[in-house]
């Protein structure tokens, strides 16, 4: 879903993905250099993409952090207990 959002909306030229298992947790970091967005505005608009990501992370008892600002790209940090 993160990749789909990047391809569909961000107009990014680079995507970075890092995944590793540390201390019985799966850590996933995803970032792009796209146009970014205001998180509160997208959250309030009931974006299906972000709702889907949050729902999947919550289902796995994980934690999601999103960092984005217009003109600064977007990064997602996800931790899932194993």
PDB file of N, CA, C and O in Angstrom:
ATOM      1  N   UNK A   1       0.831  -1.195   0.000  1.00  0.00           N
ATOM      2  CA  UNK A   1       0.000   0.000   0.000  1.00  0.00           C
ATOM      3  C   UNK A   1       0.873   1.256   0.000  1.00  0.00           C
ATOM      4  O   UNK A   1       0.534   2.247  -0.647  1.00  0.00           O
ATOM      5  N   UNK A   2       1.999   1.219   0.724  1.00  0.00           N
ATOM      6  CA  UNK A   2       2.894   2.382   0.729  1.00  0.00           C
ATOM      7  C   UNK A   2       3.453   2.621  -0.667  1.00  0.00           C
ATOM      8  O   UNK A   2       3.501   3.759  -1.133  1.00  0.00           O
ATOM      9  N   UNK A   3       3.874   1.553  -1.332  1.00  0.00           N
ATOM     10  CA  UNK A   3       4.398   1.671  -2.689  1.00  0.00           C
ATOM     11  C   UNK A   3       3.309   2.173  -3.636  1.00  0.00           C
ATOM     12  O   UNK A   3       3.571   3.034  -4.476  1.00  0.00           O
ATOM     13  N   UNK A   4       2.113   1.653  -3.511  1.00  0.00           N
ATOM     14  CA  UNK A   4       1.001   2.102  -4.334  1.00  0.00           C
ATOM     15  C   UNK A   4       0.747   3.595  -4.138  1.00  0.00           C
ATOM     16  O   UNK A   4       0.553   4.321  -5.113  1.00  0.00           O
ATOM     17  N   UNK A   5       0.746   4.061  -2.881  1.00  0.00           N
ATOM     18  CA  UNK A   5       0.531   5.485  -2.615  1.00  0.00           C
ATOM     19  C   UNK A   5       1.631   6.335  -3.237  1.00  0.00           C
ATOM     20  O   UNK A   5       1.364   7.399  -3.796  1.00  0.00           O
ATOM     21  N   UNK A   6       2.879   5.855  -3.136  1.00  0.00           N
ATOM     22  CA  UNK A   6       3.996   6.596  -3.723  1.00  0.00           C
ATOM     23  C   UNK A   6       3.830   6.702  -5.233  1.00  0.00           C
ATOM     24  O   UNK A   6       3.958   7.788  -5.799  1.00  0.00           O
ATOM     25  N   UNK A   7       3.548   5.583  -5.883  1.00  0.00           N
ATOM     26  CA  UNK A   7       3.411   5.586  -7.335  1.00  0.00           C
ATOM     27  C   UNK A   7       2.211   6.405  -7.798  1.00  0.00           C
ATOM     28  O   UNK A   7       2.262   7.060  -8.839  1.00  0.00           O
ATOM     29  N   UNK A   8       1.150   6.366  -7.032  1.00  0.00           N
ATOM     30  CA  UNK A   8      -0.094   7.022  -7.424  1.00  0.00           C
ATOM     31  C   UNK A   8      -0.094   8.528  -7.151  1.00  0.00           C
ATOM     32  O   UNK A   8      -0.672   9.297  -7.920  1.00  0.00           O
ATOM     33  N   UNK A   9       0.555   8.955  -6.055  1.00  0.00           N
ATOM     34  CA  UNK A   9       0.404  10.342  -5.615  1.00  0.00           C
ATOM     35  C   UNK A   9       1.694  11.154  -5.495  1.00  0.00           C
ATOM     36  O   UNK A   9       1.670  12.365  -5.713  1.00  0.00           O
ATOM     37  N   UNK A  10       2.807  10.526  -5.160  1.00  0.00           N
ATOM     38  CA  UNK A  10       3.974  11.276  -4.684  1.00  0.00           C
ATOM     39  C   UNK A  10       4.866  11.864  -5.768  1.00  0.00           C
ATOM     40  O   UNK A  10       5.593  12.822  -5.508  1.00  0.00           O
ATOM     41  N   UNK A  11       4.829  11.315  -6.970  1.00  0.00           N
ATOM     42  CA  UNK A  11       5.738  11.760  -8.038  1.00  0.00           C
ATOM     43  C   UNK A  11       7.197  11.659  -7.586  1.00  0.00           C
ATOM     44  O   UNK A  11       8.003  12.551  -7.852  1.00  0.00           O
ATOM     45  N   UNK A  12       7.520  10.573  -6.906  1.00  0.00           N
ATOM     46  CA  UNK A  12       8.870  10.355  -6.375  1.00  0.00           C
ATOM     47  C   UNK A  12       9.784   9.769  -7.442  1.00  0.00           C
ATOM     48  O   UNK A  12       9.338   9.064  -8.347  1.00  0.00           O
ATOM     49  N   UNK A  13      11.078  10.078  -7.316  1.00  0.00           N
ATOM     50  CA  UNK A  13      12.068   9.469  -8.200  1.00  0.00           C
ATOM     51  C   UNK A  13      12.894   8.412  -7.465  1.00  0.00           C
ATOM     52  O   UNK A  13      13.630   7.649  -8.093  1.00  0.00           O
ATOM     53  N   UNK A  14      12.773   8.367  -6.133  1.00  0.00           N
ATOM     54  CA  UNK A  14      13.502   7.382  -5.338  1.00  0.00           C
ATOM     55  C   UNK A  14      12.613   6.838  -4.226  1.00  0.00           C
ATOM     56  O   UNK A  14      11.814   7.561  -3.631  1.00  0.00           O
ATOM     57  N   UNK A  15      12.779   5.533  -3.962  1.00  0.00           N
ATOM     58  CA  UNK A  15      12.093   4.861  -2.865  1.00  0.00           C
ATOM     59  C   UNK A  15      13.141   4.058  -2.106  1.00  0.00           C
ATOM     60  O   UNK A  15      13.987   3.402  -2.714  1.00  0.00           O
ATOM     61  N   UNK A  16      13.086   4.109  -0.791  1.00  0.00           N
ATOM     62  CA  UNK A  16      13.997   3.312   0.027  1.00  0.00           C
ATOM     63  C   UNK A  16      13.216   2.391   0.948  1.00  0.00           C
ATOM     64  O   UNK A  16      12.244   2.807   1.578  1.00  0.00           O
ATOM     65  N   UNK A  17      13.647   1.133   1.023  1.00  0.00           N
ATOM     66  CA  UNK A  17      13.002   0.165   1.904  1.00  0.00           C
ATOM     67  C   UNK A  17      14.085  -0.565   2.684  1.00  0.00           C
ATOM     68  O   UNK A  17      15.041  -1.078   2.104  1.00  0.00           O
ATOM     69  N   UNK A  18      13.930  -0.608   3.983  1.00  0.00           N
ATOM     70  CA  UNK A  18      14.855  -1.345   4.844  1.00  0.00           C
ATOM     71  C   UNK A  18      14.016  -2.183   5.809  1.00  0.00           C
ATOM     72  O   UNK A  18      13.117  -1.670   6.475  1.00  0.00           O
ATOM     73  N   UNK A  19      14.324  -3.476   5.874  1.00  0.00           N
ATOM     74  CA  UNK A  19      13.591  -4.366   6.764  1.00  0.00           C
ATOM     75  C   UNK A  19      14.599  -5.209   7.523  1.00  0.00           C
ATOM     76  O   UNK A  19      15.526  -5.764   6.934  1.00  0.00           O
ATOM     77  N   UNK A  20      14.410  -5.302   8.846  1.00  0.00           N
ATOM     78  CA  UNK A  20      15.292  -6.134   9.656  1.00  0.00           C
ATOM     79  C   UNK A  20      14.555  -6.626  10.892  1.00  0.00           C
ATOM     80  O   UNK A  20      13.582  -6.018  11.339  1.00  0.00           O
ATOM     81  N   UNK A  21      15.035  -7.734  11.433  1.00  0.00           N
ATOM     82  CA  UNK A  21      14.478  -8.300  12.650  1.00  0.00           C
ATOM     83  C   UNK A  21      15.457  -8.009  13.778  1.00  0.00           C
ATOM     84  O   UNK A  21      16.623  -8.402  13.722  1.00  0.00           O
ATOM     85  N   UNK A  22      14.971  -7.317  14.802  1.00  0.00           N
ATOM     86  CA  UNK A  22      15.770  -6.972  15.972  1.00  0.00           C
ATOM     87  C   UNK A  22      14.930  -7.172  17.226  1.00  0.00           C
ATOM     88  O   UNK A  22      13.788  -6.716  17.288  1.00  0.00           O
ATOM     89  N   UNK A  23      15.482  -7.847  18.216  1.00  0.00           N
ATOM     90  CA  UNK A  23      14.811  -8.011  19.508  1.00  0.00           C
ATOM     91  C   UNK A  23      13.372  -8.504  19.377  1.00  0.00           C
ATOM     92  O   UNK A  23      12.460  -7.959  19.999  1.00  0.00           O
ATOM     93  N   UNK A  24      13.180  -9.534  18.566  1.00  0.00           N
ATOM     94  CA  UNK A  24      11.857 -10.132  18.390  1.00  0.00           C
ATOM     95  C   UNK A  24      10.821  -9.184  17.796  1.00  0.00           C
ATOM     96  O   UNK A  24       9.622  -9.323  18.037  1.00  0.00           O
ATOM     97  N   UNK A  25      11.302  -8.221  17.018  1.00  0.00           N
ATOM     98  CA  UNK A  25      10.403  -7.311  16.305  1.00  0.00           C
ATOM     99  C   UNK A  25      10.877  -7.182  14.876  1.00  0.00           C
ATOM    100  O   UNK A  25      12.075  -7.193  14.594  1.00  0.00           O
ATOM    101  N   UNK A  26       9.914  -7.058  13.981  1.00  0.00           N
ATOM    102  CA  UNK A  26      10.213  -6.741  12.596  1.00  0.00           C
ATOM    103  C   UNK A  26      10.169  -5.230  12.455  1.00  0.00           C
ATOM    104  O   UNK A  26       9.166  -4.599  12.787  1.00  0.00           O
ATOM    105  N   UNK A  27      11.245  -4.655  11.967  1.00  0.00           N
ATOM    106  CA  UNK A  27      11.319  -3.211  11.733  1.00  0.00           C
ATOM    107  C   UNK A  27      11.304  -2.976  10.231  1.00  0.00           C
ATOM    108  O   UNK A  27      12.122  -3.533   9.499  1.00  0.00           O
ATOM    109  N   UNK A  28      10.375  -2.150   9.777  1.00  0.00           N
ATOM    110  CA  UNK A  28      10.291  -1.794   8.371  1.00  0.00           C
ATOM    111  C   UNK A  28      10.338  -0.280   8.262  1.00  0.00           C
ATOM    112  O   UNK A  28       9.524   0.425   8.859  1.00  0.00           O
ATOM    113  N   UNK A  29      11.293   0.207   7.497  1.00  0.00           N
ATOM    114  CA  UNK A  29      11.379   1.638   7.213  1.00  0.00           C
ATOM    115  C   UNK A  29      11.236   1.829   5.714  1.00  0.00           C
ATOM    116  O   UNK A  29      11.928   1.191   4.920  1.00  0.00           O
ATOM    117  N   UNK A  30      10.333   2.709   5.345  1.00  0.00           N
ATOM    118  CA  UNK A  30      10.033   2.982   3.949  1.00  0.00           C
ATOM    119  C   UNK A  30      10.076   4.491   3.760  1.00  0.00           C
ATOM    120  O   UNK A  30       9.547   5.233   4.587  1.00  0.00           O
ATOM    121  N   UNK A  31      10.693   4.949   2.688  1.00  0.00           N
ATOM    122  CA  UNK A  31      10.729   6.387   2.430  1.00  0.00           C
ATOM    123  C   UNK A  31      10.717   6.664   0.937  1.00  0.00           C
ATOM    124  O   UNK A  31      11.127   5.831   0.128  1.00  0.00           O
ATOM    125  N   UNK A  32      10.243   7.841   0.591  1.00  0.00           N
ATOM    126  CA  UNK A  32      10.313   8.291  -0.792  1.00  0.00           C
ATOM    127  C   UNK A  32      10.696   9.774  -0.797  1.00  0.00           C
ATOM    128  O   UNK A  32      10.590  10.457   0.221  1.00  0.00           O
ATOM    129  N   UNK A  33      11.135  10.251  -1.946  1.00  0.00           N
ATOM    130  CA  UNK A  33      11.507  11.658  -2.080  1.00  0.00           C
ATOM    131  C   UNK A  33      10.446  12.434  -2.842  1.00  0.00           C
ATOM    132  O   UNK A  33      10.743  13.410  -3.530  1.00  0.00           O
ATOM    133  N   UNK A  34       9.227  11.994  -2.711  1.00  0.00           N
ATOM    134  CA  UNK A  34       8.108  12.603  -3.430  1.00  0.00           C
ATOM    135  C   UNK A  34       7.673  13.939  -2.857  1.00  0.00           C
ATOM    136  O   UNK A  34       8.378  14.559  -2.062  1.00  0.00           O
ATOM    137  N   UNK A  35       6.498  14.362  -3.282  1.00  0.00           N
ATOM    138  CA  UNK A  35       6.019  15.695  -2.929  1.00  0.00           C
ATOM    139  C   UNK A  35       5.537  15.829  -1.489  1.00  0.00           C
ATOM    140  O   UNK A  35       5.358  16.947  -1.006  1.00  0.00           O
ATOM    141  N   UNK A  36       5.325  14.717  -0.794  1.00  0.00           N
ATOM    142  CA  UNK A  36       4.901  14.773   0.610  1.00  0.00           C
ATOM    143  C   UNK A  36       3.474  15.280   0.760  1.00  0.00           C
ATOM    144  O   UNK A  36       2.803  15.593  -0.224  1.00  0.00           O
ATOM    145  N   UNK A  37       3.028  15.353   1.998  1.00  0.00           N
ATOM    146  CA  UNK A  37       1.667  15.799   2.282  1.00  0.00           C
ATOM    147  C   UNK A  37       1.558  16.194   3.745  1.00  0.00           C
ATOM    148  O   UNK A  37       2.425  15.872   4.557  1.00  0.00           O
ATOM    149  N   UNK A  38       0.479  16.898   4.068  1.00  0.00           N
ATOM    150  CA  UNK A  38       0.189  17.231   5.462  1.00  0.00           C
ATOM    151  C   UNK A  38      -0.581  16.063   6.054  1.00  0.00           C
ATOM    152  O   UNK A  38      -1.699  15.771   5.629  1.00  0.00           O
ATOM    153  N   UNK A  39       0.009  15.401   7.027  1.00  0.00           N
ATOM    154  CA  UNK A  39      -0.567  14.176   7.581  1.00  0.00           C
ATOM    155  C   UNK A  39      -1.972  14.407   8.118  1.00  0.00           C
ATOM    156  O   UNK A  39      -2.869  13.600   7.870  1.00  0.00           O
ATOM    157  N   UNK A  40      -2.175  15.492   8.847  1.00  0.00           N
ATOM    158  CA  UNK A  40      -3.485  15.746   9.449  1.00  0.00           C
ATOM    159  C   UNK A  40      -4.561  15.910   8.373  1.00  0.00           C
ATOM    160  O   UNK A  40      -5.677  15.415   8.535  1.00  0.00           O
ATOM    161  N   UNK A  41      -4.239  16.599   7.281  1.00  0.00           N
ATOM    162  CA  UNK A  41      -5.232  16.788   6.220  1.00  0.00           C
ATOM    163  C   UNK A  41      -5.618  15.465   5.571  1.00  0.00           C
ATOM    164  O   UNK A  41      -6.794  15.226   5.295  1.00  0.00           O
ATOM    165  N   UNK A  42      -4.637  14.607   5.326  1.00  0.00           N
ATOM    166  CA  UNK A  42      -4.925  13.319   4.694  1.00  0.00           C
ATOM    167  C   UNK A  42      -5.691  12.420   5.656  1.00  0.00           C
ATOM    168  O   UNK A  42      -6.598  11.696   5.244  1.00  0.00           O
ATOM    169  N   UNK A  43      -5.328  12.464   6.936  1.00  0.00           N
ATOM    170  CA  UNK A  43      -6.032  11.665   7.936  1.00  0.00           C
ATOM    171  C   UNK A  43      -7.490  12.103   8.040  1.00  0.00           C
ATOM    172  O   UNK A  43      -8.387  11.263   8.112  1.00  0.00           O
ATOM    173  N   UNK A  44      -7.727  13.402   8.048  1.00  0.00           N
ATOM    174  CA  UNK A  44      -9.089  13.914   8.150  1.00  0.00           C
ATOM    175  C   UNK A  44      -9.914  13.612   6.905  1.00  0.00           C
ATOM    176  O   UNK A  44     -11.139  13.525   6.982  1.00  0.00           O
ATOM    177  N   UNK A  45      -9.253  13.449   5.756  1.00  0.00           N
ATOM    178  CA  UNK A  45      -9.985  13.173   4.519  1.00  0.00           C
ATOM    179  C   UNK A  45     -10.382  11.705   4.400  1.00  0.00           C
ATOM    180  O   UNK A  45     -11.015  11.305   3.423  1.00  0.00           O
ATOM    181  N   UNK A  46     -10.006  10.897   5.403  1.00  0.00           N
ATOM    182  CA  UNK A  46     -10.339   9.468   5.426  1.00  0.00           C
ATOM    183  C   UNK A  46      -9.705   8.727   4.248  1.00  0.00           C
ATOM    184  O   UNK A  46     -10.344   7.886   3.615  1.00  0.00           O
ATOM    185  N   UNK A  47      -8.444   9.048   3.964  1.00  0.00           N
ATOM    186  CA  UNK A  47      -7.703   8.401   2.889  1.00  0.00           C
ATOM    187  C   UNK A  47      -7.736   6.883   3.059  1.00  0.00           C
ATOM    188  O   UNK A  47      -7.334   6.365   4.102  1.00  0.00           O
ATOM    189  N   UNK A  48      -8.208   6.179   2.050  1.00  0.00           N
ATOM    190  CA  UNK A  48      -8.297   4.722   2.135  1.00  0.00           C
ATOM    191  C   UNK A  48      -6.921   4.081   2.201  1.00  0.00           C
ATOM    192  O   UNK A  48      -6.750   3.058   2.865  1.00  0.00           O
ATOM    193  N   UNK A  49      -5.937   4.661   1.525  1.00  0.00           N
ATOM    194  CA  UNK A  49      -4.592   4.103   1.549  1.00  0.00           C
ATOM    195  C   UNK A  49      -3.998   4.109   2.947  1.00  0.00           C
ATOM    196  O   UNK A  49      -3.508   3.082   3.417  1.00  0.00           O
ATOM    197  N   UNK A  50      -4.037   5.254   3.613  1.00  0.00           N
ATOM    198  CA  UNK A  50      -3.489   5.333   4.973  1.00  0.00           C
ATOM    199  C   UNK A  50      -4.325   4.528   5.955  1.00  0.00           C
ATOM    200  O   UNK A  50      -3.775   3.922   6.875  1.00  0.00           O
ATOM    201  N   UNK A  51      -5.631   4.507   5.781  1.00  0.00           N
ATOM    202  CA  UNK A  51      -6.477   3.687   6.649  1.00  0.00           C
ATOM    203  C   UNK A  51      -6.121   2.213   6.501  1.00  0.00           C
ATOM    204  O   UNK A  51      -6.100   1.477   7.487  1.00  0.00           O
ATOM    205  N   UNK A  52      -5.846   1.785   5.291  1.00  0.00           N
ATOM    206  CA  UNK A  52      -5.484   0.392   5.040  1.00  0.00           C
ATOM    207  C   UNK A  52      -4.159   0.040   5.707  1.00  0.00           C
ATOM    208  O   UNK A  52      -4.028  -1.023   6.314  1.00  0.00           O
ATOM    209  N   UNK A  53      -3.184   0.927   5.594  1.00  0.00           N
ATOM    210  CA  UNK A  53      -1.881   0.689   6.239  1.00  0.00           C
ATOM    211  C   UNK A  53      -2.057   0.601   7.746  1.00  0.00           C
ATOM    212  O   UNK A  53      -1.564  -0.333   8.379  1.00  0.00           O
ATOM    213  N   UNK A  54      -2.752   1.562   8.318  1.00  0.00           N
ATOM    214  CA  UNK A  54      -2.977   1.573   9.774  1.00  0.00           C
ATOM    215  C   UNK A  54      -3.713   0.319  10.229  1.00  0.00           C
ATOM    216  O   UNK A  54      -3.360  -0.282  11.244  1.00  0.00           O
ATOM    217  N   UNK A  55      -4.737  -0.072   9.474  1.00  0.00           N
ATOM    218  CA  UNK A  55      -5.525  -1.244   9.833  1.00  0.00           C
ATOM    219  C   UNK A  55      -4.668  -2.502   9.842  1.00  0.00           C
ATOM    220  O   UNK A  55      -4.784  -3.322  10.753  1.00  0.00           O
ATOM    221  N   UNK A  56      -3.817  -2.664   8.845  1.00  0.00           N
ATOM    222  CA  UNK A  56      -2.961  -3.851   8.769  1.00  0.00           C
ATOM    223  C   UNK A  56      -1.944  -3.879   9.901  1.00  0.00           C
ATOM    224  O   UNK A  56      -1.702  -4.929  10.497  1.00  0.00           O
ATOM    225  N   UNK A  57      -1.350  -2.728  10.198  1.00  0.00           N
ATOM    226  CA  UNK A  57      -0.377  -2.657  11.291  1.00  0.00           C
ATOM    227  C   UNK A  57      -1.072  -2.932  12.620  1.00  0.00           C
ATOM    228  O   UNK A  57      -0.542  -3.674  13.448  1.00  0.00           O
ATOM    229  N   UNK A  58      -2.239  -2.351  12.837  1.00  0.00           N
ATOM    230  CA  UNK A  58      -2.989  -2.592  14.079  1.00  0.00           C
ATOM    231  C   UNK A  58      -3.379  -4.056  14.221  1.00  0.00           C
ATOM    232  O   UNK A  58      -3.314  -4.606  15.321  1.00  0.00           O
ATOM    233  N   UNK A  59      -3.781  -4.696  13.129  1.00  0.00           N
ATOM    234  CA  UNK A  59      -4.152  -6.108  13.155  1.00  0.00           C
ATOM    235  C   UNK A  59      -2.987  -6.972  13.642  1.00  0.00           C
ATOM    236  O   UNK A  59      -3.195  -7.987  14.306  1.00  0.00           O
ATOM    237  N   UNK A  60      -1.767  -6.563  13.310  1.00  0.00           N
ATOM    238  CA  UNK A  60      -0.564  -7.297  13.710  1.00  0.00           C
ATOM    239  C   UNK A  60       0.020  -6.804  15.035  1.00  0.00           C
ATOM    240  O   UNK A  60       1.147  -7.150  15.388  1.00  0.00           O
ATOM    241  N   UNK A  61      -0.758  -5.990  15.773  1.00  0.00           N
ATOM    242  CA  UNK A  61      -0.336  -5.419  17.052  1.00  0.00           C
ATOM    243  C   UNK A  61       0.952  -4.607  16.922  1.00  0.00           C
ATOM    244  O   UNK A  61       1.797  -4.607  17.817  1.00  0.00           O
ATOM    245  N   UNK A  62       1.083  -3.922  15.799  1.00  0.00           N
ATOM    246  CA  UNK A  62       2.287  -3.151  15.534  1.00  0.00           C
ATOM    247  C   UNK A  62       2.111  -1.668  15.798  1.00  0.00           C
ATOM    248  O   UNK A  62       1.058  -1.202  16.231  1.00  0.00           O
ATOM    249  N   UNK A  63       3.186  -0.948  15.519  1.00  0.00           N
ATOM    250  CA  UNK A  63       3.205   0.506  15.675  1.00  0.00           C
ATOM    251  C   UNK A  63       3.602   1.131  14.345  1.00  0.00           C
ATOM    252  O   UNK A  63       4.510   0.650  13.668  1.00  0.00           O
ATOM    253  N   UNK A  64       2.919   2.198  13.982  1.00  0.00           N
ATOM    254  CA  UNK A  64       3.165   2.902  12.734  1.00  0.00           C
ATOM    255  C   UNK A  64       3.467   4.364  13.032  1.00  0.00           C
ATOM    256  O   UNK A  64       2.750   5.012  13.794  1.00  0.00           O
ATOM    257  N   UNK A  65       4.525   4.873  12.430  1.00  0.00           N
ATOM    258  CA  UNK A  65       4.849   6.289  12.499  1.00  0.00           C
ATOM    259  C   UNK A  65       4.985   6.797  11.070  1.00  0.00           C
ATOM    260  O   UNK A  65       5.694   6.202  10.258  1.00  0.00           O
ATOM    261  N   UNK A  66       4.310   7.888  10.767  1.00  0.00           N
ATOM    262  CA  UNK A  66       4.392   8.498   9.444  1.00  0.00           C
ATOM    263  C   UNK A  66       4.965   9.887   9.600  1.00  0.00           C
ATOM    264  O   UNK A  66       4.540  10.654  10.465  1.00  0.00           O
ATOM    265  N   UNK A  67       5.942  10.211   8.752  1.00  0.00           N
ATOM    266  CA  UNK A  67       6.546  11.541   8.757  1.00  0.00           C
ATOM    267  C   UNK A  67       6.472  12.083   7.339  1.00  0.00           C
ATOM    268  O   UNK A  67       7.004  11.476   6.409  1.00  0.00           O
ATOM    269  N   UNK A  68       5.820  13.215   7.173  1.00  0.00           N
ATOM    270  CA  UNK A  68       5.700  13.821   5.854  1.00  0.00           C
ATOM    271  C   UNK A  68       5.371  15.294   5.990  1.00  0.00           C
ATOM    272  O   UNK A  68       4.669  15.711   6.912  1.00  0.00           O
ATOM    273  N   UNK A  69       5.883  16.061   5.071  1.00  0.00           N
ATOM    274  CA  UNK A  69       5.565  17.477   4.935  1.00  0.00           C
ATOM    275  C   UNK A  69       5.576  17.790   3.445  1.00  0.00           C
ATOM    276  O   UNK A  69       6.360  17.200   2.701  1.00  0.00           O
ATOM    277  N   UNK A  70       4.732  18.697   3.000  1.00  0.00           N
ATOM    278  CA  UNK A  70       4.761  19.066   1.585  1.00  0.00           C
ATOM    279  C   UNK A  70       6.174  19.472   1.155  1.00  0.00           C
ATOM    280  O   UNK A  70       6.824  20.287   1.810  1.00  0.00           O
ATOM    281  N   UNK A  71       6.633  18.894   0.052  1.00  0.00           N
ATOM    282  CA  UNK A  71       7.952  19.189  -0.487  1.00  0.00           C
ATOM    283  C   UNK A  71       9.088  18.397   0.144  1.00  0.00           C
ATOM    284  O   UNK A  71      10.243  18.573  -0.243  1.00  0.00           O
ATOM    285  N   UNK A  72       8.785  17.523   1.115  1.00  0.00           N
ATOM    286  CA  UNK A  72       9.839  16.819   1.857  1.00  0.00           C
ATOM    287  C   UNK A  72       9.751  15.300   1.776  1.00  0.00           C
ATOM    288  O   UNK A  72      10.464  14.618   2.512  1.00  0.00           O
ATOM    289  N   UNK A  73       8.917  14.750   0.923  1.00  0.00           N
ATOM    290  CA  UNK A  73       8.805  13.298   0.842  1.00  0.00           C
ATOM    291  C   UNK A  73       8.036  12.732   2.017  1.00  0.00           C
ATOM    292  O   UNK A  73       7.478  13.463   2.835  1.00  0.00           O
ATOM    293  N   UNK A  74       8.021  11.411   2.079  1.00  0.00           N
ATOM    294  CA  UNK A  74       7.272  10.711   3.118  1.00  0.00           C
ATOM    295  C   UNK A  74       8.085   9.534   3.623  1.00  0.00           C
ATOM    296  O   UNK A  74       8.770   8.860   2.853  1.00  0.00           O
ATOM    297  N   UNK A  75       8.001   9.291   4.932  1.00  0.00           N
ATOM    298  CA  UNK A  75       8.631   8.095   5.482  1.00  0.00           C
ATOM    299  C   UNK A  75       7.655   7.413   6.435  1.00  0.00           C
ATOM    300  O   UNK A  75       6.887   8.057   7.150  1.00  0.00           O
ATOM    301  N   UNK A  76       7.718   6.094   6.412  1.00  0.00           N
ATOM    302  CA  UNK A  76       6.902   5.256   7.285  1.00  0.00           C
ATOM    303  C   UNK A  76       7.852   4.390   8.096  1.00  0.00           C
ATOM    304  O   UNK A  76       8.810   3.836   7.558  1.00  0.00           O
ATOM    305  N   UNK A  77       7.588   4.277   9.376  1.00  0.00           N
ATOM    306  CA  UNK A  77       8.329   3.370  10.234  1.00  0.00           C
ATOM    307  C   UNK A  77       7.320   2.438  10.885  1.00  0.00           C
ATOM    308  O   UNK A  77       6.364   2.883  11.520  1.00  0.00           O
ATOM    309  N   UNK A  78       7.543   1.142  10.720  1.00  0.00           N
ATOM    310  CA  UNK A  78       6.608   0.142  11.236  1.00  0.00           C
ATOM    311  C   UNK A  78       7.382  -0.857  12.087  1.00  0.00           C
ATOM    312  O   UNK A  78       8.443  -1.338  11.689  1.00  0.00           O
ATOM    313  N   UNK A  79       6.841  -1.161  13.262  1.00  0.00           N
ATOM    314  CA  UNK A  79       7.386  -2.198  14.128  1.00  0.00           C
ATOM    315  C   UNK A  79       6.283  -3.215  14.397  1.00  0.00           C
ATOM    316  O   UNK A  79       5.191  -2.866  14.846  1.00  0.00           O
ATOM    317  N   UNK A  80       6.593  -4.489  14.113  1.00  0.00           N
ATOM    318  CA  UNK A  80       5.641  -5.580  14.309  1.00  0.00           C
ATOM    319  C   UNK A  80       6.278  -6.587  15.263  1.00  0.00           C
ATOM    320  O   UNK A  80       7.372  -7.078  14.986  1.00  0.00           O
ATOM    321  N   UNK A  81       5.616  -6.910  16.386  1.00  0.00           N
ATOM    322  CA  UNK A  81       6.186  -7.937  17.265  1.00  0.00           C
ATOM    323  C   UNK A  81       6.111  -9.305  16.601  1.00  0.00           C
ATOM    324  O   UNK A  81       5.164  -9.610  15.876  1.00  0.00           O
ATOM    325  N   UNK A  82       7.134 -10.127  16.862  1.00  0.00           N
ATOM    326  CA  UNK A  82       7.158 -11.470  16.290  1.00  0.00           C
ATOM    327  C   UNK A  82       6.700 -12.506  17.300  1.00  0.00           C
ATOM    328  O   UNK A  82       6.657 -13.696  16.988  1.00  0.00           O
TER     329      UNK A  82
END
